[in-house]
């Protein structure tokens, strides 16, 4: 019997880690690709605390992006240690790393990123973001050629193969389509990691709602206070009309509680009102949102209190594919 073999093109599938310093545009890039705010974005650095996975499904296959906290040199322990842990976990077993650079950065500030790449076990592409500023601020781009060459040379003896450089302007969606094509070209053939092609993230709705509330804390409070805030969803009654959500905002000191509430409750009403609008857009339904503020002293530094709020310091390999 003659057997005819029909060659079919297998789809591509893989994990792609977004790595970079705070505020380089990692979350903006993922949100631009997915056309949804999966990872919250604010003007303040270190807004992202957790790994957040965003899932792109196309005819070509599936890309699972992992947005990570910004890598920075910070004091050891507590919430800072948790964020660095999340970065290291993400780098354990992806198919590709996108190392994103803001041209306004400096070589000395990027050294910590190069050290992370040296420990990674996946190929990497350097992504120069905000490339639209090249004509306005050419001085910001002078150091990049030398830095790219240094990265290329120092990664030669590591497991992190250097694949090249791309330029984008994530906030303007410039160069992003070309980047996605390049990513698909690098990914292996295989089944999707998440078979449900309708989902945009593996994070729960509760998590995303808590993040949208935390976003408003970053937008509406002073420079330092949002870093002492955490959000816990007490109850989420999705079957009620309107959907009823009760959330706790944790701070570390009584003085911070007063600032979040504001004079006559004005500040927390403002936070709640804007968060509710974004949550309603997310859920496509009317929402009743109640916010309360509670003091949990030292939560950003004490491991047991961090664990209660979902920030678990551990040695697991959750960044791996399976």
Buried (B, 14 or more C-beta within 10 A) or exposed (E): EEEEEEEEEEBBBBBBBBBBBBBBBBBBBBBBBBEBBBBBBBEBBBBBBBBBBBBBBEEBBBBBBBBBBBBBEBEEEBBBBBBBBBBBBBBBBBBBBBBBBBBBBEEEBBEEBBEBBBEBEBBBBBBBBBBBBBEEEEEBBEBBEEBBEBBBEBBEEBEBEBBEBBBBBBBEBBBBEEBBEBBBEBBEEBEBBBEEEEEBBBBEBBBBBBBBBBBBBBBBBEEEBBBBBBBBBEEBEEEEEBBBBBBBBBBBBEEBBEBBBBEEEEBBEBBBEBBBBBBBEBBEEEBEBEBEBEEBEEBBBBBEBBBBBBBEEEEEEEBEEE
